[in-house]
Amino acid sequence: MFRSLSNAGEDFGGHGDTPPIDEAFLEGTPPTSWYDFQHSKLRQFPRSGLKLDWLDYLGHGREGFVLQASIGGSPPLAVKVFWRTQRPKPVPRPLGNGFRDVEWPFEDEALTVSIFEKIKCAMEDAKADPAQNIMITKMPASRAHAINNLRAFSDEARRSPAMAMGRQSIPLPSFPPLPACYGWTKVARNELPLLDPPLLEEVDEGFDWHWAIIYEFVPKHAHDPEVGQRHLDFFYATGFALQPYWPDNWRGGRLVDFNDACSPFSKGWRKTAVRPRDAAKWFQTSDNVQAPATHRIIRANAHLP
C-alpha cells in the first residue's frame, strides 16, 4: 500500500518540525487571545488510543486518505489520515537561488481547523456579551487585511471598541455549519485496513504511524446553495483563501476538506484566492470533469503488515 520516502530532515521533533498541535484533549472552549490565534494549536482527540473500527473508504488525495470509522459502536466518524508524518525538506529554487519550504498538509489543516474553533468560540462569546464587538475590514485585499480580520476575533479586539471599529469596518457574517472537528490523533500503520484495490503512495521512511484528524461524518447530499453561500461569504469576509472547487471536497454545500481553506498564517495562502463567490456558480462542475472514481472496499479483519 505504501512506498517509503526518505527525507533529509531525519531529526523529527527538532526546531521547526513540530506541527501545531496541543497534547491537551479537545474539551471545553479554546483560548482566544491574539497570542493564541498567532500560535494556534489543534488539541488532541479525547478518545485517542481506543480502537477504531473501519467502516468504509471515503476518498483520497495528495494530502492523505479518508476513512469512515466508529469507536465502540459510536456514530460514524470521518478519519483523515495524512501521508507525510514529518515536515518535507525544503527544495532548491531554480538557478540555485536558495531553497523554498514545501507545504506540509497536516500542519496546514491542523492550523486551519484550530483557528476555526477559536473563531466560533469568539463569536459565541461576543453574542452572549453586549460589551463585546467583532468588526472586520470590508473586502480584505492583502495578507495584512486578512490577519487583521483574524485579530478582530481576539479577546483584546472584542473588548476594545477602539480596536474593533476601524476604517471600512463591517459586521461579521454568521458562522457557517462547518463539520465538527474532534481533534488530532496518531494511527499505527499496521492498524490501517487493507483496501481493494490498494492505494499506492509515498510515506516517510522510518515511521510506522501517521497523523490523523477526526471529524464529524457528513453523508453525501445534493448541494444546498444557501449553506454553500454561507461558507463562501464567511471565508471571504475572514480572509481565508480557497482552493478551486473540487466536487469530492464539498457535501451538501458544506466544505469537508479543510486543506481547501488556507488561513493567512498558512504557506498556501494566496491573495488571488480571497474573493467574493456565488454559490450557484461555485458548485457548477462543468469545468471540473472527474475521471470515474475507483470504488475501494475494506477487507474485513485484514491489516497492513
C-alpha distance (Angstrom), angle and dihedral (degrees) to the residues before:
residue distance angle dihedral
M1 . . .
F2 3.82 . .
R3 3.79 137.2 .
S4 3.80 117.9 -151.0
L5 3.78 115.8 -117.8
S6 3.79 119.4 -160.9
N7 3.78 117.8 -138.6
A8 3.78 126.7 -164.8
G9 3.79 89.8 -140.0
E10 3.80 95.0 79.6
D11 3.80 93.4 151.7
F12 3.77 93.9 86.6
G13 3.75 111.5 -176.7
G14 3.78 93.0 31.5
H15 3.77 125.1 122.3
G16 3.78 110.6 -44.7
D17 3.80 95.2 6.5
T18 3.80 98.8 90.6
P19 3.82 112.5 101.6
P20 3.83 120.5 -133.2
I21 3.79 96.9 -90.3
D22 3.80 136.2 129.2
E23 3.81 122.5 -146.9
A24 3.82 89.4 -143.1
F25 3.80 114.6 101.9
L26 3.79 119.4 -103.6
E27 3.79 95.6 -107.1
G28 3.79 127.5 129.1
T29 3.78 125.5 1.1
P30 3.81 123.5 -35.0
P31 3.82 124.2 -122.4
T32 3.81 111.8 -95.5
S33 3.81 106.9 -168.3
W34 3.79 116.2 130.7
Y35 3.80 88.8 -108.0
D36 3.81 89.0 56.3
F37 3.80 91.5 50.7
Q38 3.80 90.6 50.4
H39 3.82 91.2 48.8
S40 3.78 98.1 32.6
K41 3.80 116.9 172.6
L42 3.78 132.0 -172.8
R43 3.78 113.6 -125.6
Q44 3.79 124.3 -131.8
F45 3.81 125.9 -90.1
P46 3.84 104.3 -101.5
R47 3.81 92.6 -135.3
S48 3.80 96.6 49.7
G49 3.78 112.1 148.4
L50 3.80 95.7 32.4
K51 3.79 118.4 117.6
L52 3.78 115.8 -88.9
D53 3.80 113.8 -144.7
W54 3.79 106.9 -148.8
L55 3.79 113.9 -136.7
D56 3.79 109.0 168.2
Y57 3.79 146.9 -10.6
L58 3.81 111.7 -111.0
G59 3.80 104.3 178.6
H60 3.79 147.2 -69.8
G61 3.78 141.5 -131.2
R62 3.79 143.4 163.6
E63 3.84 93.0 -59.5
G64 3.79 99.0 47.9
F65 3.78 142.4 -72.9
V66 3.79 135.0 -73.4
L67 3.79 127.2 -134.8
Q68 3.76 131.5 -177.0
A69 3.79 112.1 -126.2
S70 3.78 143.8 162.2
I71 3.80 134.8 -154.5
G72 3.79 117.1 -137.0
G73 3.78 93.5 -24.1
S74 3.80 94.8 -45.2
P75 3.81 121.3 153.0
P76 3.81 110.4 -78.2
L77 3.79 118.9 -78.4
A78 3.80 131.4 -163.1
V79 3.81 112.3 -125.0
K80 3.80 116.2 -164.9
V81 3.81 110.0 -160.4
F82 3.81 116.1 -164.1
W83 3.80 122.6 -140.0
R84 3.79 97.5 -145.0
T85 3.80 116.9 63.3
Q86 3.79 96.3 -177.8
R87 3.77 134.6 38.2
P88 3.82 112.7 -83.2
K89 3.77 114.2 -114.1
P90 3.83 117.7 -108.4
V91 3.80 115.5 -92.7
P92 3.82 126.5 -136.7
R93 3.79 117.9 -96.5
P94 3.83 119.0 -128.8
L95 3.80 117.0 -80.2
G96 3.79 91.8 18.2
N97 3.80 92.5 -72.3
G98 3.80 96.8 152.8
F99 3.80 126.2 -86.7
R100 3.78 136.1 -61.4
D101 3.78 128.4 -146.8
V102 3.79 119.1 -112.3
E103 3.79 120.4 -135.8
W104 3.81 115.6 -104.3
P105 3.82 106.8 -151.4
F106 3.81 95.9 -155.4
E107 3.80 90.7 52.4
D108 3.81 93.2 48.6
E109 3.80 95.4 45.7
A110 3.80 95.0 45.4
L111 3.80 88.8 51.0
T112 3.81 93.8 47.4
V113 3.79 97.3 49.5
S114 3.81 92.8 43.8
I115 3.82 89.7 54.2
F116 3.80 91.4 48.3
E117 3.81 88.3 52.6
K118 3.81 90.5 53.7
I119 3.81 92.6 46.3
K120 3.80 92.1 52.2
C121 3.80 91.9 47.9
A122 3.82 91.7 47.9
M123 3.80 91.4 50.8
E124 3.80 91.5 50.4
D125 3.81 90.7 49.7
A126 3.80 91.8 49.3
K127 3.80 91.7 48.7
A128 3.81 90.8 53.0
D129 3.82 95.2 45.8
P130 3.84 118.7 56.9
A131 3.80 89.3 -162.6
Q132 3.81 90.6 66.1
N133 3.79 124.5 79.3
I134 3.80 134.3 -177.2
M135 3.80 116.5 -158.5
I136 3.79 123.6 167.7
T137 3.79 135.9 -164.9
K138 3.79 112.7 -92.5
M139 3.81 114.7 -117.3
P140 3.84 101.3 -0.5
A141 3.79 105.8 -138.1
S142 3.80 103.2 175.9
R143 3.78 142.1 32.4
A144 3.81 87.8 -102.6
H145 3.82 90.4 56.2
A146 3.80 90.7 48.4
I147 3.81 92.5 49.5
N148 3.79 90.1 47.4
N149 3.80 89.4 53.4
L150 3.80 90.1 53.1
R151 3.79 88.8 50.1
A152 3.81 88.8 57.7
F153 3.83 88.2 71.3
S154 3.80 94.5 55.1
D155 3.80 123.1 107.0
E156 3.80 90.5 -112.8
A157 3.82 95.9 53.0
R158 3.81 96.4 41.1
R159 3.80 91.3 54.3
S160 3.80 97.2 43.3
P161 3.83 116.8 72.2
A162 3.80 90.5 -166.2
M163 3.81 90.9 57.5
A164 3.80 94.4 40.8
M165 3.81 96.6 52.6
G166 3.78 110.9 63.3
R167 3.77 136.6 150.2
Q168 3.82 112.1 -58.1
S169 3.79 92.1 2.5
I170 3.81 118.9 167.4
P171 3.82 135.5 -175.9
L172 3.78 117.0 -91.6
P173 3.83 123.9 -103.3
S174 3.81 116.7 -119.4
F175 3.80 119.0 -83.9
P176 3.84 109.4 -96.6
P177 3.83 123.3 -125.1
L178 3.79 95.1 -98.1
P179 3.82 115.1 175.8
A180 3.79 110.9 -93.9
C181 3.79 117.3 -103.5
Y182 3.81 115.7 -144.8
G183 3.79 98.4 -170.2
W184 3.79 142.6 -95.3
T185 3.78 128.8 -58.3
K186 3.80 140.8 166.6
V187 3.79 124.1 -110.8
A188 3.80 121.4 -160.2
R189 3.78 111.7 -129.9
N190 3.80 92.4 -129.4
E191 3.81 89.1 57.1
L192 3.79 93.4 58.6
P193 3.80 116.0 99.6
L194 3.76 125.1 -112.7
L195 3.78 111.9 -109.4
D196 3.77 125.5 -149.8
P197 2.98 111.8 -117.5
P198 3.81 91.9 25.5
L199 3.79 127.3 -125.0
L200 3.79 115.1 -119.0
E201 3.78 114.8 -156.1
E202 3.79 139.3 141.4
V203 3.80 117.6 -103.6
D204 3.79 132.6 -178.6
E205 3.79 115.8 -78.4
G206 3.78 114.8 -121.0
F207 3.79 97.5 28.0
D208 3.81 125.5 102.4
W209 3.81 96.6 -174.6
H210 3.79 141.1 57.1
W211 3.78 137.4 -144.0
A212 3.80 113.8 -113.6
I213 3.80 136.9 -177.6
I214 3.81 121.5 -148.5
Y215 3.80 119.3 -140.1
E216 3.76 141.7 175.1
F217 3.80 108.0 -88.2
V218 3.81 111.7 -116.5
P219 3.83 115.1 -162.1
K220 3.79 119.9 -139.0
H221 3.79 112.7 -87.8
A222 3.78 136.4 160.3
H223 3.78 110.5 -90.3
D224 3.78 117.5 -89.6
P225 3.84 104.6 -144.9
E226 3.82 92.7 -154.8
V227 3.81 92.0 53.5
G228 3.79 90.9 45.1
Q229 3.80 92.1 49.8
R230 3.80 90.7 53.2
H231 3.80 88.7 55.7
L232 3.80 94.3 46.8
D233 3.81 94.5 46.2
F234 3.79 91.7 48.7
F235 3.80 95.1 48.2
Y236 3.80 90.9 50.2
A237 3.81 95.1 45.3
T238 3.80 92.7 50.2
G239 3.81 94.8 43.8
F240 3.81 99.6 -112.6
A241 3.80 113.7 154.1
L242 3.80 115.9 -132.6
Q243 3.78 127.8 -147.3
P244 3.83 114.7 -132.9
Y245 3.79 114.5 -76.2
W246 3.79 114.9 -83.8
P247 3.82 117.5 -177.8
D248 3.82 95.5 -138.2
N249 3.81 91.2 58.5
W250 3.81 98.1 58.7
R251 3.80 129.2 58.6
G252 3.78 124.5 -175.9
G253 3.79 90.0 -14.0
R254 3.82 92.2 -53.0
L255 3.79 124.4 117.9
V256 3.82 108.8 -122.0
D257 3.82 99.7 172.7
F258 3.79 108.4 66.5
N259 3.80 93.3 -170.7
D260 3.80 84.7 76.3
A261 3.83 90.4 68.7
C262 3.80 117.5 64.4
S263 3.79 123.9 -165.5
P264 3.82 117.2 -143.6
F265 3.81 86.7 -105.6
S266 3.84 91.2 61.7
K267 3.80 125.0 94.2
G268 3.81 89.3 -130.4
W269 3.83 94.5 60.6
R270 3.82 113.4 122.0
K271 3.80 126.1 -178.5
T272 3.81 91.7 -140.7
A273 3.83 90.0 59.3
V274 3.83 92.6 60.0
R275 3.79 107.0 83.2
P276 3.82 142.3 113.3
R277 3.79 114.8 -80.6
D278 3.78 136.3 -170.6
A279 3.81 113.8 -131.7
A280 3.81 94.3 -145.6
K281 3.80 90.3 58.0
W282 3.81 93.8 36.3
F283 3.78 93.2 59.9
Q284 3.79 95.1 48.1
T285 3.79 106.6 114.9
S286 3.81 100.8 -167.4
D287 3.81 89.8 106.1
N288 3.80 93.7 42.9
V289 3.78 103.1 63.2
Q290 3.78 108.9 173.5
A291 3.76 129.7 -158.9
P292 3.80 111.6 -117.8
A293 3.79 107.8 -78.2
T294 3.79 116.0 -113.3
H295 3.78 109.7 -117.3
R296 3.78 110.8 -132.7
I297 3.76 127.6 -170.4
I298 3.78 131.0 -159.1
R299 3.78 113.6 -119.5
A300 3.79 108.8 -131.8
N301 3.81 116.2 -113.5
A302 3.79 93.0 -4.1
H303 3.79 123.0 122.2
L304 3.74 137.7 174.0
P305 3.79 116.3 -82.7
